[in-house]
Amino acid sequence: MDRLSAVDASFLAQEGRASHMHVGAVLLFEGPPPAYDDLTAHVEARLHLVPRYRQKLAFPRLEMGRPMWIDDPRLNIEYHVRHTALPAPGSMDELRLLAGRIFSQRLDRSKPLWEMWLVQGLNDNRFALITKTHHAMVDGISGVDLATVLFDLGPVPQTVQSEEPWHAEPEPSQAELMAEGVKGLIKFPFELAERAVGALRHPGEALREAREAAEGVGEIVWAGLNPAPETPLNVPIGPHRRVRWVDSRLDDFKEIKNSLGGTVNDVVLAVVTGALQRWLRLRAPRGSNCVRSCRCRSARTTSATSSATASW
């Protein structure tokens, strides 16, 4: 049993009927699609490289500690790897509508928290994969783990070391889950004491961590005292999603990054911030609070990025 971290558990707690906490991607490919059986066999053969995808959540009763990851003895690869096709002519708009419908559905918490859809029927001899994974399982960076093990950088696939046939560990009883939760509660004060001793041994590092924690608390307090302004985006939402995307060249982002410094993420952040600012200014009456807030928040966001991004 592997207990969720406090941050991962918070992703579960924040999820509701309208606020989904999964991350997703739409991957486009040129050429004919693979056979469904070949794709499922390929995914299953590499799942041992990301064992979390074989696990599901277990919740101790009486809220005795955070949820835990346990092996799913009834794992059905065909439930998680699904197959569908677009109606002719298979345009990008139809693919977006399909992605929106898939992202609108909450993941089943009684099973491993991921799905992959093979989408056939795209025009111009293409196919797509749509992936959906809960944020509690992977964050925005490690979320590429499944894609990393499924795809190769070269045209010739690398040989993946085979493993012994996988057998799930028996599901723990509620008594075992509660006992594990109690262990975590008992360990907590000792962990605090260990941190205190570590702070005495390494005061510089402890001071840095304390400063970062204070800055984080300050940002939360500031956000609470300065709620988001009324905008067309700051409204109650429902469970339904619509998906849009724009085409950009990675080489363009890299050229800006190489010329001005910073990272590709800095450049992307600047582009998104500028686009939202222009969109809000077009939607809001001139001189309204929306426009003034947009300018102030855009300035704060830009100043928080690297100087290179701010210059760009």
Phi, psi and omega per residue, in radians:
M1 nan 2.378 -3.090
D2 -2.205 1.975 -3.077
R3 -1.295 2.446 3.065
L4 -1.150 2.583 3.021
S5 -1.234 2.893 3.136
A6 -1.076 -0.665 -3.131
V7 -1.173 -0.804 3.140
D8 -1.117 -0.669 3.097
A9 -1.125 -0.579 3.114
S10 -1.142 -0.542 3.087
F11 -1.111 -0.614 3.071
L12 -1.216 -0.729 -3.089
A13 -1.162 -0.547 -3.095
Q14 -1.392 -0.249 -3.058
E15 -1.346 2.369 3.099
G16 -2.403 -2.953 -3.121
R17 -1.115 -0.549 -3.089
A18 -1.830 -0.410 -3.080
S19 -1.843 1.700 3.115
H20 -1.423 2.553 -3.130
M21 -2.082 0.662 3.021
H22 -1.891 2.725 3.067
V23 -1.946 2.632 -3.064
G24 -2.539 2.975 3.131
A25 -2.677 2.642 3.016
V26 -2.049 2.048 -3.095
L27 -1.892 2.198 -3.124
L28 -1.826 2.441 -3.107
F29 -2.330 2.553 3.029
E30 -1.634 2.551 3.107
G31 1.800 3.050 -3.114
P32 -1.216 2.580 -3.130
P33 -1.295 2.713 3.054
P34 -1.264 2.772 3.020
A35 -1.159 2.536 -3.091
Y36 -1.032 -0.759 -3.140
D37 -1.090 -0.645 3.116
D38 -1.159 -0.697 -3.141
L39 -1.147 -0.810 3.140
T40 -1.091 -0.691 3.113
A41 -1.143 -0.671 3.137
H42 -1.142 -0.770 3.124
V43 -1.125 -0.803 -3.087
E44 -1.109 -0.602 -3.115
A45 -1.221 -0.305 -3.103
R46 -1.995 0.080 -3.131
L47 -1.128 -0.453 -3.141
H48 -1.154 -0.288 3.089
L49 -1.387 -0.340 3.060
V50 -2.308 1.293 -3.009
P51 -1.059 -0.342 3.111
R52 -1.049 -0.460 -3.118
Y53 -1.296 -0.087 3.041
R54 -1.763 0.054 -3.025
Q55 -1.984 2.747 3.108
K56 -2.251 3.068 -3.108
L57 -1.524 2.542 2.998
A58 -2.261 2.270 -3.058
F59 -1.945 2.010 3.063
P60 -1.144 2.483 3.089
R61 -1.203 2.803 3.116
L62 1.053 0.340 3.104
E63 0.935 0.743 3.115
M64 -1.410 1.385 3.139
G65 1.579 3.059 -3.110
R66 -1.316 2.784 3.078
P67 -1.039 2.870 -3.104
M68 -2.281 2.676 3.015
W69 -1.564 2.260 3.075
I70 -2.336 2.743 3.104
D71 -1.110 2.494 3.085
D72 -1.702 1.829 -3.101
P73 -1.222 -0.241 3.136
R74 -1.905 0.508 -3.138
L75 -1.019 2.188 3.127
N76 -2.100 1.845 -3.055
I77 -1.076 -0.515 -3.121
E78 -1.290 -0.303 3.018
Y79 -1.287 -0.650 -3.049
H80 -1.530 -0.578 3.069
V81 -1.763 1.955 -3.020
R82 -2.001 2.929 -2.978
H83 -2.376 2.265 3.091
T84 -2.625 3.013 -3.140
A85 -2.516 2.573 3.119
L86 -1.533 2.579 3.029
P87 -1.227 2.607 3.119
A88 -1.028 2.464 0.181
P89 -1.599 0.138 3.102
G90 1.158 0.973 -3.080
S91 -1.489 3.008 3.086
M92 -1.115 -0.625 3.122
D93 -1.079 -0.713 3.115
E94 -1.175 -0.624 3.081
L95 -1.149 -0.701 3.109
R96 -1.111 -0.736 3.115
L97 -1.078 -0.717 3.114
L98 -1.117 -0.786 3.126
A99 -1.060 -0.699 3.114
G100 -1.087 -0.712 3.118
R101 -1.158 -0.702 3.134
I102 -1.154 -0.765 -3.122
F103 -1.258 -0.268 3.127
S104 -1.374 -0.230 -3.086
Q105 -1.695 2.314 3.123
R106 -1.299 2.491 3.104
L107 -1.213 2.507 -3.141
D108 -1.301 2.033 -3.066
R109 -1.317 -0.140 3.098
S110 -1.488 -0.022 -3.119
K111 -2.279 2.920 3.015
P112 -0.921 2.406 -2.901
L113 -1.545 1.097 3.078
W114 -2.740 2.706 3.061
E115 -2.501 2.669 3.014
M116 -2.445 2.248 -3.102
W117 -1.990 2.190 2.980
L118 -1.548 2.101 -3.061
V119 -1.970 1.976 3.068
Q120 -1.732 3.010 3.038
G121 1.580 0.146 3.084
L122 -1.273 2.530 3.118
N123 -1.236 2.993 3.126
D124 1.054 0.568 3.039
N125 0.996 0.938 3.138
R126 -2.263 2.890 2.985
F127 -2.515 3.020 -3.070
A128 -2.447 2.723 2.934
L129 -2.110 2.287 3.068
I130 -1.970 2.147 -3.107
T131 -1.997 2.615 3.126
K132 -2.564 2.162 -3.098
T133 -2.428 2.430 -3.114
H134 -1.233 2.518 -3.115
H135 -1.119 -0.450 3.104
A136 -1.183 -0.374 -3.123
M137 -1.513 -0.763 -3.124
V138 -2.510 2.559 3.055
D139 -1.585 -3.040 -3.019
G140 -1.116 -0.391 -3.136
I141 -1.626 -0.905 -3.116
S142 -1.290 -0.069 3.100
G143 -1.124 -0.227 3.102
V144 -1.502 0.037 -3.065
D145 -1.002 -0.798 -3.114
L146 -1.110 -0.757 3.114
A147 -1.124 -0.618 -3.127
T148 -1.099 -0.684 -3.115
V149 -1.473 -0.317 -3.126
L150 -1.484 -0.549 -3.038
F151 -1.981 2.695 3.106
D152 -1.977 2.665 -3.130
L153 -1.326 -0.415 -3.130
G154 -1.902 2.916 -3.120
P155 -1.215 -0.377 3.123
V156 -1.729 2.042 -3.097
P157 -1.079 2.484 3.067
Q158 -1.379 2.624 3.108
T159 -1.351 2.152 3.129
V160 -1.615 2.270 -3.137
Q161 -1.086 2.189 -3.113
S162 -1.300 2.775 3.140
E163 -2.184 2.922 3.048
E164 -1.156 2.652 3.104
P165 -0.903 2.337 -3.052
W166 -1.421 2.358 3.047
H167 -2.232 2.161 -3.105
A168 -1.190 2.522 3.010
E169 -1.188 2.568 3.125
P170 -1.028 2.514 3.110
E171 -1.151 2.318 3.111
P172 -1.231 2.636 3.064
S173 -1.353 2.924 3.096
Q174 -1.084 -0.601 3.111
A175 -1.102 -0.714 3.118
E176 -1.178 -0.695 3.116
L177 -1.109 -0.772 3.140
M178 -1.155 -0.666 3.105
A179 -1.116 -0.696 3.104
E180 -1.152 -0.662 3.084
G181 -1.122 -0.693 3.098
V182 -1.108 -0.669 3.091
K183 -1.004 -0.760 3.134
G184 -1.092 -0.694 3.124
L185 -1.163 -0.638 3.140
I186 -1.228 -0.649 -3.099
K187 -1.239 -0.408 -2.992
F188 -0.991 -0.892 3.138
P189 -1.087 -0.583 3.104
F190 -1.186 -0.626 3.082
E191 -1.129 -0.679 3.086
L192 -1.090 -0.739 3.125
A193 -1.106 -0.700 3.128
E194 -1.114 -0.677 3.094
R195 -1.134 -0.673 -3.141
A196 -1.103 -0.740 3.100
V197 -1.114 -0.737 3.103
G198 -1.081 -0.619 3.118
A199 -1.147 -0.634 3.122
L200 -1.206 -0.599 -3.124
R201 -1.345 -0.574 -3.092
H202 -2.246 1.283 -3.055
P203 -1.106 -0.591 3.142
G204 -1.108 -0.818 3.114
E205 -1.130 -0.698 3.120
A206 -1.105 -0.673 3.121
L207 -1.136 -0.706 3.116
R208 -1.104 -0.791 3.135
E209 -1.109 -0.687 3.123
A210 -1.135 -0.678 3.127
R211 -1.135 -0.758 3.111
E212 -1.098 -0.701 3.115
A213 -1.123 -0.719 3.130
A214 -1.127 -0.681 3.100
E215 -1.112 -0.705 3.113
G216 -1.114 -0.761 3.100
V217 -1.097 -0.712 3.128
G218 -1.069 -0.700 3.111
E219 -1.125 -0.692 3.124
I220 -1.132 -0.778 3.120
V221 -1.086 -0.764 -3.138
W222 -1.062 -0.747 3.139
A223 -1.119 -0.638 3.122
G224 -1.190 -0.616 3.134
L225 -1.418 -0.290 -3.126
N226 -2.233 1.346 -3.098
P227 -1.104 2.762 -3.129
A228 -1.069 2.479 -3.130
P229 -1.246 2.899 3.090
E230 -1.283 2.040 3.107
T231 -2.411 2.920 3.080
P232 -1.066 -0.299 -3.135
L233 -1.636 -0.431 -3.056
N234 -1.579 1.257 -3.110
V235 -2.413 2.795 3.048
P236 -1.034 2.461 -3.085
I237 -2.010 2.828 3.054
G238 -1.939 -3.008 -3.079
P239 -1.393 -0.249 -3.010
H240 -1.430 2.563 -3.084
R241 -2.265 2.542 2.958
R242 -2.126 2.462 -3.029
V243 -2.043 2.294 3.004
R244 -2.349 2.710 3.035
W245 -2.611 2.834 3.094
V246 -2.162 2.672 -3.141
D247 -1.581 2.282 3.069
S248 -2.426 2.701 3.123
R249 -1.681 2.182 3.111
L250 -1.045 -0.593 -3.140
D251 -1.075 -0.582 3.106
D252 -1.143 -0.747 3.117
F253 -1.131 -0.707 3.132
K254 -1.153 -0.640 3.132
E255 -1.116 -0.730 3.093
I256 -1.128 -0.773 3.137
K257 -1.078 -0.751 -3.125
N258 -1.207 -0.528 -3.106
S259 -1.401 -0.665 -3.006
L260 -1.957 -0.127 -3.109
G261 1.602 -3.061 -3.104
G262 1.450 -2.770 -3.111
T263 -2.193 2.970 3.060
V264 -1.071 -0.667 3.114
N265 -1.083 -0.641 3.079
D266 -1.055 -0.761 -3.133
V267 -1.153 -0.755 3.117
V268 -1.064 -0.742 3.131
L269 -1.064 -0.727 3.129
A270 -1.131 -0.708 3.141
V271 -1.125 -0.815 -3.123
V272 -1.134 -0.745 3.129
T273 -1.064 -0.808 3.132
G274 -1.116 -0.679 3.136
A275 -1.151 -0.754 3.114
L276 -1.115 -0.691 3.133
Q277 -1.076 -0.834 -3.128
R278 -1.113 -0.690 -3.131
W279 -1.141 -0.768 3.137
L280 -1.136 -0.678 3.134
R281 -1.167 -0.563 3.081
L282 -1.255 -0.576 -3.096
R283 -1.426 -0.458 -3.000
A284 -1.686 2.559 3.034
P285 -1.080 2.585 -3.094
R286 -1.136 2.342 3.127
G287 1.485 0.024 -3.110
S288 -1.358 2.918 3.109
N289 -1.062 -0.577 -3.120
C290 -1.044 -0.768 -3.112
V291 -1.175 -0.779 -3.128
R292 -1.113 -0.752 3.130
S293 -1.139 -0.665 3.132
C294 -1.041 -0.763 -3.122
R295 -1.145 -0.785 -3.102
C296 -1.133 -0.814 -3.098
R297 -1.178 -0.632 3.102
S298 -1.118 -0.688 3.133
A299 -1.133 -0.726 3.129
R300 -1.132 -0.727 -3.118
T301 -1.123 -0.754 -3.119
T302 -1.147 -0.696 -3.128
S303 -1.188 -0.381 3.135
A304 -1.365 -0.298 3.111
T305 -1.497 -3.102 -3.126
S306 -1.183 2.771 3.132
S307 -1.087 -0.534 3.133
A308 -1.128 -0.748 3.139
T309 -1.151 -0.709 3.139
A310 -1.079 -0.679 3.112
S311 -1.130 -0.683 -3.130
W312 -1.235 nan nan
